[in-house]
Amino acid sequence: MYDIVVIGGGPAGLTASLYAARAGKKVMLLESDAFGGQIATAPRVENFPSVKETSGAALANNMFEQVTSCGVEFDMGRASIHKTDGGFVVSTEYGRYECLAVVIASGVTHKSLDVEGEERLVGKGVCYCAVCDGGFYKDKHVCVVGDGNSAAQYALYLADICKEVHLLTMFDKLFCDKKLTDRISSDGRIEWIKNACVTEIVGDDCVSGAVYRDADGAVTYLDCDAVFVAIGQEPHNELFSEIVQSDGQGYIVAGEDCKTSCDGIFAAGDCRTKAIRQCATAVGDGAVAGINAARYVDGIKR
Ligand SMILES: Cc1cc2nc3c(=O)[nH]c(=O)nc-3n(C[C@H](O)[C@H](O)[C@H](O)COP(=O)(O)OP(=O)(O)OC[C@H]3O[C@@H](n4cnc5c(N)ncnc54)[C@H](O)[C@@H]3O)c2cc1C
């Protein structure tokens, strides 16, 4: 019997495990893909406090080593949760783990354009986060692809850093609040290319351009050093939908205390309803969820 099972080995889950273990709890950490989560795929991270510059993989590796050195057990597998009389059973393809409390830290994945060149050039000019990677393209030419709030915000953010910003939208309008649309339209630093369907990202070792088709079917090649894809993120909480409440987009409903609609289940990091999804906010959540899960367990044992 474990005190706490943590689902997801990204920054939030690793931090929740660290705090729970340091509070004296017996912890099992489960990961379905690769420990480290999204940050492990970031070539360079420059905004994580205390580390001036590092690779995401190195950051993730340090976190993982710190966590396992505290006695946290870990295993691979895609986890789901069932409530029992005494607590919960977390099951994966490979095992079954009884516990008193659960932290869900299942993160998100970014939606892809699914075009030629995209997957091959991830981390080599294909980016999904302007706040994370914008700094690497100072004074360079970049494209932003997307029609919503994120795309508009990415374009404005990048316009302060980059030499040239092209915003490519699928239709002739942005699906975001009017103020943002007005700012994009009037910002001389941003070229808004409407009715543009990106069909290819070009480059050998790194991005050198993007190809798009316009409403008349004409194909255009655009020189650029990076393509920022901002067509949304997807949480993957389907396995938990019967036990905790999610919002309309599939994010687990939980506030700053990381408590969910089910007593004893906590949600931390990108998988929960929140405004800013970053490594620093994920580890903040992990600390809160780890502490609150440990307190919940103490309450049961008392
Ligand atoms: C390319 C890239 C660059 C980035 N750069 C930066 C940056 O420079 N600075 C910054 O602050 N942020 C950056 N981010 C964002 C940052 O990585 C995320 O905000 C952070 O990783 C979120 O942590 P998390 O633990 O909540 O989720 P994730 O990192 O998404 O981790 C969730 C983990 O849970 C696992 N999982 C999901 N479902 C299950 C299940 N059912 N069972 C078991 N395991 C499961 C997943 O496999 C995953 O490993 C970047 C993101 C990307 C993609």
The ligand as an SDF file (V2000), in Angstrom:
LIG
                    3D

 53 58  0  0  0  0  0  0  0  0999 V2000
    9.3300   22.2890  -26.8940 C   0  0  0  0  0  0  0  0  0  0  0  0
    8.9230   22.8800  -25.5480 C   0  0  0  0  0  0  0  0  0  0  0  0
    9.7230   23.8390  -24.9670 C   0  0  0  0  0  0  0  0  0  0  0  0
    9.3640   24.3690  -23.7330 C   0  0  0  0  0  0  0  0  0  0  0  0
   10.2090   25.2760  -23.1750 N   0  0  0  0  0  0  0  0  0  0  0  0
    9.9160   25.7910  -21.9590 C   0  0  0  0  0  0  0  0  0  0  0  0
   10.7900   26.7380  -21.3350 C   0  0  0  0  0  0  0  0  0  0  0  0
   11.8130   27.1280  -21.8910 O   0  0  0  0  0  0  0  0  0  0  0  0
   10.4350   27.2040  -20.1070 N   0  0  0  0  0  0  0  0  0  0  0  0
    9.2930   26.8130  -19.4670 C   0  0  0  0  0  0  0  0  0  0  0  0
    9.0480   27.2620  -18.3520 O   0  0  0  0  0  0  0  0  0  0  0  0
    8.4410   25.9390  -20.0350 N   0  0  0  0  0  0  0  0  0  0  0  0
    8.7150   25.4220  -21.2600 C   0  0  0  0  0  0  0  0  0  0  0  0
    7.8530   24.5460  -21.8560 N   0  0  0  0  0  0  0  0  0  0  0  0
    6.6010   24.2140  -21.1410 C   0  0  0  0  0  0  0  0  0  0  0  0
    6.8780   23.2070  -20.0150 C   0  0  0  0  0  0  0  0  0  0  0  0
    7.6420   22.1390  -20.5330 O   0  0  0  0  0  0  0  0  0  0  0  0
    5.5770   22.6900  -19.4300 C   0  0  0  0  0  0  0  0  0  0  0  0
    4.8130   23.7730  -18.9520 O   0  0  0  0  0  0  0  0  0  0  0  0
    5.8410   21.7020  -18.2910 C   0  0  0  0  0  0  0  0  0  0  0  0
    6.5910   20.5960  -18.7530 O   0  0  0  0  0  0  0  0  0  0  0  0
    4.5370   21.1970  -17.6880 C   0  0  0  0  0  0  0  0  0  0  0  0
    4.8510   20.2250  -16.7500 O   0  0  0  0  0  0  0  0  0  0  0  0
    3.7810   19.1270  -16.3050 P   0  0  0  0  0  0  0  0  0  0  0  0
    4.5030   18.2100  -15.3910 O   0  0  0  0  0  0  0  0  0  0  0  0
    2.5440   19.7900  -15.8380 O   0  0  0  0  0  0  0  0  0  0  0  0
    3.3650   18.3650  -17.6460 O   0  0  0  0  0  0  0  0  0  0  0  0
    4.2260   17.5710  -18.7130 P   0  0  0  0  0  0  0  0  0  0  0  0
    5.5820   18.1120  -18.8310 O   0  0  0  0  0  0  0  0  0  0  0  0
    3.3420   17.5390  -19.9190 O   0  0  0  0  0  0  0  0  0  0  0  0
    4.3530   16.1040  -18.1060 O   0  0  0  0  0  0  0  0  0  0  0  0
    3.2580   15.2580  -17.9970 C   0  0  0  0  0  0  0  0  0  0  0  0
    3.7430   13.8140  -18.0410 C   0  0  0  0  0  0  0  0  0  0  0  0
    2.6530   12.9560  -17.7120 O   0  0  0  0  0  0  0  0  0  0  0  0
    2.7200   11.7890  -18.5100 C   0  0  0  0  0  0  0  0  0  0  0  0
    1.3680   11.2130  -18.5480 N   0  0  0  0  0  0  0  0  0  0  0  0
    0.2540   11.7300  -19.1520 C   0  0  0  0  0  0  0  0  0  0  0  0
   -0.8020   10.9290  -18.9140 N   0  0  0  0  0  0  0  0  0  0  0  0
   -0.3550    9.8840  -18.1670 C   0  0  0  0  0  0  0  0  0  0  0  0
   -0.9860    8.7210  -17.6210 C   0  0  0  0  0  0  0  0  0  0  0  0
   -2.2920    8.4660  -17.7750 N   0  0  0  0  0  0  0  0  0  0  0  0
   -0.2180    7.8470  -16.9160 N   0  0  0  0  0  0  0  0  0  0  0  0
    1.1140    8.0870  -16.7320 C   0  0  0  0  0  0  0  0  0  0  0  0
    1.7560    9.1710  -17.2340 N   0  0  0  0  0  0  0  0  0  0  0  0
    1.0280   10.0530  -17.9330 C   0  0  0  0  0  0  0  0  0  0  0  0
    3.2230   12.3190  -19.8530 C   0  0  0  0  0  0  0  0  0  0  0  0
    3.8230   11.2870  -20.6150 O   0  0  0  0  0  0  0  0  0  0  0  0
    4.2230   13.3780  -19.4190 C   0  0  0  0  0  0  0  0  0  0  0  0
    5.5320   12.8660  -19.3030 O   0  0  0  0  0  0  0  0  0  0  0  0
    8.1680   23.9710  -23.0760 C   0  0  0  0  0  0  0  0  0  0  0  0
    7.3570   23.0150  -23.6850 C   0  0  0  0  0  0  0  0  0  0  0  0
    7.7180   22.4610  -24.8960 C   0  0  0  0  0  0  0  0  0  0  0  0
    6.8330   21.4060  -25.5310 C   0  0  0  0  0  0  0  0  0  0  0  0
  1  2  1  0
  2  3  1  0
  2 52  2  0
  3  4  2  0
  4  5  1  0
  4 50  1  0
  5  6  2  0
  6  7  1  0
  6 13  1  0
  7  8  2  0
  7  9  1  0
  9 10  1  0
 10 11  2  0
 10 12  1  0
 12 13  2  0
 13 14  1  0
 14 15  1  0
 14 50  1  0
 15 16  1  0
 16 17  1  0
 16 18  1  0
 18 19  1  0
 18 20  1  0
 20 21  1  0
 20 22  1  0
 22 23  1  0
 23 24  1  0
 24 25  2  0
 24 26  1  0
 24 27  1  0
 27 28  1  0
 28 29  2  0
 28 30  1  0
 28 31  1  0
 31 32  1  0
 32 33  1  0
 33 34  1  0
 33 48  1  0
 34 35  1  0
 35 36  1  0
 35 46  1  0
 36 37  1  0
 36 45  1  0
 37 38  2  0
 38 39  1  0
 39 40  1  0
 39 45  2  0
 40 41  1  0
 40 42  2  0
 42 43  1  0
 43 44  2  0
 44 45  1  0
 46 47  1  0
 46 48  1  0
 48 49  1  0
 50 51  2  0
 51 52  1  0
 52 53  1  0
M  END
$$$$
